[in-house]
């Protein structure tokens, strides 16, 4: 099933119901948006539904947080209270390859690509935090600027003391409490 990136009719119906219930429960995240329009667009995009299902299966609790009027795209983001269950990953393949011992199972960049999602930028992460309190006990890798990555680093964020913090680490580091939040444009 994961190779063809298409859900069955039953999987699609189940996922759409989950997404609709989450949408209705969290109207503060998407005031002014209409579920029927979102669902119609999703139904025309089976590969996007597959990506949303990947987000859901890893307990990301994807939800619509915005609509881009320039590109006519709905923006879905992992809205789980803590970083989704895709953790203990170093930042990218280069960092994974550089580890000589105790290599993690995978890396964030490749995992996001496999799922068909993007990493949040720092700005997008901060915008998400305006909609609720996320990563109070965990942290999330975010898209690292090339000038930082070229020097061996990567950045991540969390929320502590009612403040969003951005930190740095070696890109080859990984922690059980650090994952990543995906972003999907539909």
Secondary structure as GFF3:
##gff-version 3
##sequence-region A 1 186
A	DSSP	alpha_helix	9	25	.	.	.	ID=ss1
A	DSSP	three_ten_helix	27	29	.	.	.	ID=ss2
A	DSSP	alpha_helix	35	43	.	.	.	ID=ss3
A	DSSP	alpha_helix	46	57	.	.	.	ID=ss4
A	DSSP	beta_strand	62	68	.	.	.	ID=ss5
A	DSSP	beta_strand	73	78	.	.	.	ID=ss6
A	DSSP	alpha_helix	93	98	.	.	.	ID=ss7
A	DSSP	alpha_helix	108	115	.	.	.	ID=ss8
A	DSSP	beta_strand	118	119	.	.	.	ID=ss9
A	DSSP	alpha_helix	122	129	.	.	.	ID=ss10
A	DSSP	beta_strand	139	141	.	.	.	ID=ss11
A	DSSP	alpha_helix	146	149	.	.	.	ID=ss12
A	DSSP	beta_strand	153	160	.	.	.	ID=ss13
A	DSSP	beta_strand	163	170	.	.	.	ID=ss14
A	DSSP	beta_strand	178	180	.	.	.	ID=ss15
A	DSSP	beta_strand	182	185	.	.	.	ID=ss16
###
